[in-house]
Amino acid sequence: MAEGDVHTVYEDGLWKNRVEGGTRASNTSPRRVDAVVAGRQAAKKRHVGHVVHTPDGDIESERDYRPRSHPAR
């Protein structure tokens, strides 16, 4: 994924959303589902990718919300 993508990660007993390239979490939640929904919304708003990690740090899922370019006719 690319700089600016949103990553949902589990750290220090909380689920966090962090923008790639940043150092701080943009939001936190004790519940995974709430963090994933917030991360998805942030990625859609920013038109970037959203990566959800497992508690072990592996990638569970990736979605891309970048605008698709249409081929010229």
Buried (B, 14 or more C-beta within 10 A) or exposed (E): BEEBBBBBBBEEEBBBBBBBEEEEBEBBBEEBEEBBEBBBBBBEEBEBBBBBBEEEEEEEEEBBBEEEEEEEE
